[in-house]
């Protein structure tokens, strides 16, 4: 308790270099005036943080949408390449000659593969794919696996991936539906409803991009990858608009670093999507990529897909 009749003191505590520093700004009417100014500054800073959080909300929603579908598509693309005899060597996909490769069949999946998927079954299928792709050779005492062990592990991985793709045909309609829902959610997060003028322009631009990438004549896996390219393009365009709007006005250092990170991550996701599509088209240009879906051999890349 202070002494009776003594003027109150204004004490502010701040952190400088990890230490708590107390600063006395005055007493009496001067202290009260400084306290009012300090309270107004704090309220303004809190309002600025709330506004920044509202601006970040659609960006975070879009990021979660694009990242979720990208992870599943990477898993399925890797599984298709492994099932067709490809393996990664120094992060490059290569293929060994395999004379036991099954012959091609119809390019239209069975009706069972086009029915609405069960979410739990899809989850089990994707988990089984992840587990099959992690099959590797056992290390020797020196920490390195012999070449024969690598070959055996590669064959076991190929067999396991083919079995999962055959037993879980629901993965393909799940991915197609997920991409459709992701496109709608991304438009809503950006405030571009398809019924508005802006939404119509964006939808038309997406359709034009799909046509430029030969979506109508692409195979099943290529169509999924084209959809991903369109999604990541829109996400990147959205991020560039937010970044430009933040750059032309005064902002905190932390806010600038946040938008830098989000723009860089959007660019990387778009480049990875384009790279995946280009890789699949390059590898399937020589030999179509085929998998067994629901007991039927299907060209998922390298030939048109007549399914819906």
C-alpha positions in Angstrom: 0.0 0.0 0.0 1.3 3.5 -0.8 1.5 6.3 1.7 -1.7 8.5 2.2 -1.8 11.5 0.0 1.0 10.4 -2.2 0.5 10.7 -6.0 0.2 7.3 -7.8 3.1 6.2 -10.0 2.8 4.7 -13.5 4.9 1.5 -13.7 5.4 -0.3 -17.0 7.3 -3.6 -17.2 8.8 -4.8 -20.5 11.1 -7.5 -21.7 14.5 -6.5 -23.1 17.0 -9.1 -24.0 15.0 -11.8 -22.1 15.0 -9.7 -18.9 12.1 -8.0 -17.2 12.7 -4.2 -17.1 10.6 -1.8 -15.0 10.2 1.7 -16.3 8.6 4.6 -14.2 6.9 7.1 -16.4 5.7 9.7 -13.8 3.1 10.3 -11.3 -0.1 12.3 -10.8 -1.9 13.7 -13.8 1.0 13.0 -16.1 0.9 9.3 -15.1 -2.9 9.2 -15.7 -2.5 10.7 -19.2 0.3 8.3 -20.1 -1.9 5.4 -18.8 -4.7 6.4 -21.1 -2.4 6.6 -24.1 -0.9 3.2 -23.2 -4.4 1.7 -22.9 -5.4 3.1 -26.3 -2.3 1.7 -27.9 -2.9 -1.7 -26.4 -6.5 -1.7 -27.6 -5.4 -0.7 -31.1 -2.8 -3.4 -31.1 -5.4 -6.0 -30.0 -7.7 -4.9 -32.8 -4.9 -5.1 -35.3 -4.1 -8.7 -34.2 -7.8 -9.7 -34.5 -8.0 -8.2 -38.0 -4.9 -10.1 -39.0 -6.3 -13.3 -37.7 -9.5 -12.8 -39.7 -7.4 -12.2 -42.8 -5.4 -15.4 -42.1 -8.4 -17.6 -41.6 -9.3 -18.2 -45.3 -5.6 -18.6 -46.1 -5.2 -21.3 -43.4 -8.4 -23.0 -44.7 -7.1 -23.1 -48.2 -3.7 -24.4 -47.1 -5.3 -27.3 -45.2 -7.5 -28.2 -48.2 -4.6 -28.3 -50.7 -2.1 -30.0 -48.4 -4.6 -32.8 -47.5 -5.4 -33.8 -51.1 -1.7 -33.4 -52.1 -0.6 -35.9 -49.6 -3.1 -38.5 -50.7 -2.3 -37.9 -54.4 1.5 -38.3 -53.7 0.8 -41.6 -52.1 -1.4 -43.0 -54.9 1.0 -41.7 -57.6 3.9 -43.4 -55.9 1.9 -46.6 -55.5 1.0 -46.6 -59.3 4.7 -46.1 -60.2 5.8 -48.9 -57.9 3.1 -51.2 -59.1 4.4 -50.7 -62.7 8.0 -51.6 -61.8 9.5 -48.2 -61.0 11.7 -47.4 -58.1 13.4 -44.3 -56.8 17.1 -43.9 -57.2 18.5 -40.6 -55.9 15.0 -39.2 -55.9 14.5 -40.1 -59.6 12.0 -42.7 -60.7 13.6 -45.5 -62.8 12.3 -48.8 -64.0 14.0 -52.2 -64.2 13.1 -54.6 -67.0 10.5 -57.0 -65.7 9.4 -59.7 -68.1 6.7 -61.0 -65.7 4.7 -57.7 -66.1 1.1 -58.5 -66.7 -0.5 -57.7 -70.1 -2.8 -54.7 -70.5 -6.5 -54.9 -70.4 -9.6 -52.7 -70.5 -9.2 -49.0 -69.7 -12.7 -48.7 -68.0 -12.9 -49.6 -64.3 -15.6 -51.9 -63.1 -18.8 -50.5 -61.8 -17.8 -51.4 -58.2 -14.8 -49.0 -58.5 -17.2 -46.1 -59.4 -19.7 -46.5 -56.6 -19.6 -43.9 -53.7 -16.7 -45.0 -51.4 -17.0 -45.9 -47.7 -14.9 -43.4 -45.7 -13.6 -46.1 -43.3 -12.6 -48.4 -46.2 -10.8 -45.5 -47.9 -8.9 -44.8 -44.7 -7.9 -48.4 -44.4 -6.8 -48.5 -48.1 -4.7 -45.4 -47.8 -3.1 -46.6 -44.6 -2.3 -50.0 -46.3 -0.8 -48.1 -49.3 1.5 -46.1 -46.9 2.5 -49.3 -45.2 3.2 -51.1 -48.5 5.3 -48.3 -49.8 7.6 -48.5 -46.7 8.7 -52.0 -47.3 12.4 -52.0 -47.6 15.4 -54.3 -47.3 16.9 -55.4 -44.1 20.2 -53.7 -43.3 23.3 -55.9 -42.8 25.8 -55.6 -39.9 27.6 -52.8 -41.8 24.4 -50.8 -42.1 24.0 -51.4 -45.9 21.7 -53.7 -47.7 23.0 -56.0 -50.4 21.8 -55.6 -54.0 19.9 -58.9 -53.9 18.1 -57.7 -50.8 17.2 -54.5 -52.6 15.7 -56.5 -55.4 13.7 -58.7 -53.1 12.4 -55.8 -51.2 11.4 -54.0 -54.4 9.5 -57.1 -55.6 7.8 -57.5 -52.2 6.8 -53.8 -52.2 5.5 -54.1 -55.8 3.4 -57.1 -54.9 2.0 -55.5 -51.7 1.1 -52.2 -53.6 -0.7 -54.1 -56.4 -2.6 -56.1 -53.9 -3.8 -53.0 -52.0 -4.8 -51.3 -55.2 -6.8 -54.4 -56.2 -8.5 -54.8 -52.9 -9.4 -51.1 -52.4 -10.8 -49.8 -55.7 -12.7 -47.2 -53.6 -9.5 -45.0 -53.5 -10.1 -43.7 -57.0 -13.6 -42.4 -56.7 -12.7 -41.0 -53.2 -9.9 -38.9 -54.8 -12.1 -37.6 -57.5 -14.8 -36.6 -55.0 -12.2 -35.1 -52.7 -10.9 -33.0 -55.5 -14.4 -31.8 -56.4 -15.2 -30.9 -52.8 -11.8 -29.2 -52.4 -12.4 -27.0 -55.4 -15.8 -25.9 -53.9 -14.3 -25.3 -50.5 -11.4 -23.3 -51.9 -13.8 -21.1 -53.8 -15.9 -20.5 -50.7 -12.8 -19.8 -48.6 -11.7 -17.2 -51.1 -15.2 -15.6 -51.1 -15.8 -16.5 -54.7 -19.2 -18.1 -54.9 -19.8 -19.8 -58.3 -23.0 -17.7 -58.6 -21.3 -14.4 -58.4 -19.5 -12.6 -61.2 -16.1 -13.2 -59.6 -16.8 -16.8 -59.0 -17.9 -17.3 -62.6 -14.6 -15.8 -63.8 -12.6 -18.1 -61.6 -14.6 -21.2 -62.6 -14.1 -20.3 -66.3 -10.4 -19.8 -65.7 -10.1 -23.2 -64.0 -12.0 -24.9 -66.9 -9.8 -23.2 -69.4 -6.7 -24.4 -67.6 -8.0 -28.0 -67.5 -8.7 -27.8 -71.3 -5.2 -26.5 -71.9 -3.9 -29.6 -70.1 -6.0 -31.9 -72.2 -8.2 -33.0 -69.3 -10.9 -34.5 -71.6 -8.4 -36.8 -73.3 -6.3 -37.6 -70.2 -6.2 -40.9 -68.3 -7.6 -41.4 -64.8 -4.5 -40.6 -62.8 -3.6 -37.7 -65.1 -7.1 -36.2 -64.6 -6.6 -36.3 -60.9 -3.1 -34.6 -61.2 -4.6 -32.0 -63.5 -7.2 -31.2 -60.9 -4.5 -30.8 -58.3 -2.5 -28.4 -60.6 -5.6 -26.3 -61.0 -6.2 -26.2 -57.2 -2.6 -25.3 -56.4 -2.7 -22.6 -59.1 -5.7 -21.0 -57.6 -4.2 -21.3 -54.1 -1.0 -19.6 -55.3 -3.0 -16.8 -57.1 -5.0 -16.2 -53.9 -1.8 -16.1 -51.8 -0.2 -13.6 -54.2 -3.2 -11.3 -53.9 -3.0 -11.4 -50.1 0.8 -10.9 -50.1 0.5 -7.9 -52.4 -2.3 -6.4 -50.2 -0.2 -6.8 -47.1 3.0 -5.4 -48.8 1.5 -2.0 -49.7 0.5 -1.1 -46.2 2.3 -0.8 -42.9 2.6 -4.2 -41.1 4.4 -5.8 -38.3 7.6 -7.8 -38.9 5.9 -11.0 -37.8 3.0 -10.5 -40.2 5.4 -10.0 -43.1 7.3 -13.2 -42.2 4.0 -15.1 -42.0 2.9 -14.0 -45.5 6.4 -14.8 -46.9 6.2 -18.3 -45.6 2.7 -18.8 -46.9 3.6 -17.5 -50.4 6.7 -19.8 -50.5 4.8 -22.8 -49.4 2.0 -22.2 -52.0 4.7 -21.8 -54.7 6.3 -25.1 -53.7 3.0 -27.0 -53.7 2.2 -25.7 -57.2 5.6 -26.7 -58.5 5.3 -30.1 -57.0 1.9 -30.6 -58.6 3.2 -29.6 -62.0 6.2 -31.8 -61.5 4.1 -34.8 -60.6 1.9 -34.4 -63.7 4.9 -34.0 -66.0 6.6 -37.0 -64.5 3.6 -39.3 -64.9 3.1 -38.1 -68.5 6.8 -38.6 -69.3 7.0 -42.1 -67.8 3.7 -43.2 -69.4 4.5 -41.9 -72.8 6.6 -45.0 -73.5 4.5 -47.6 -71.7 1.0 -47.0 -70.2 0.8 -47.2 -66.4 -1.6 -50.0 -65.4 -3.0 -51.2 -62.1 -5.5 -53.9 -61.2 -8.6 -52.1 -59.9 -11.3 -54.4 -58.5 -10.0 -57.4 -60.4 -9.6 -55.7 -63.8 -6.5 -54.3 -65.4 -6.8 -50.6 -66.0 -4.7 -48.0 -67.7 -4.4 -45.2 -65.2 -1.9 -43.2 -67.2 -0.8 -43.2 -70.8 -4.2 -43.6 -72.4 -7.7 -42.0 -72.2 -10.1 -43.1 -69.5 -13.7 -43.5 -70.4 -15.0 -43.5 -66.9 -16.9 -40.7 -65.2 
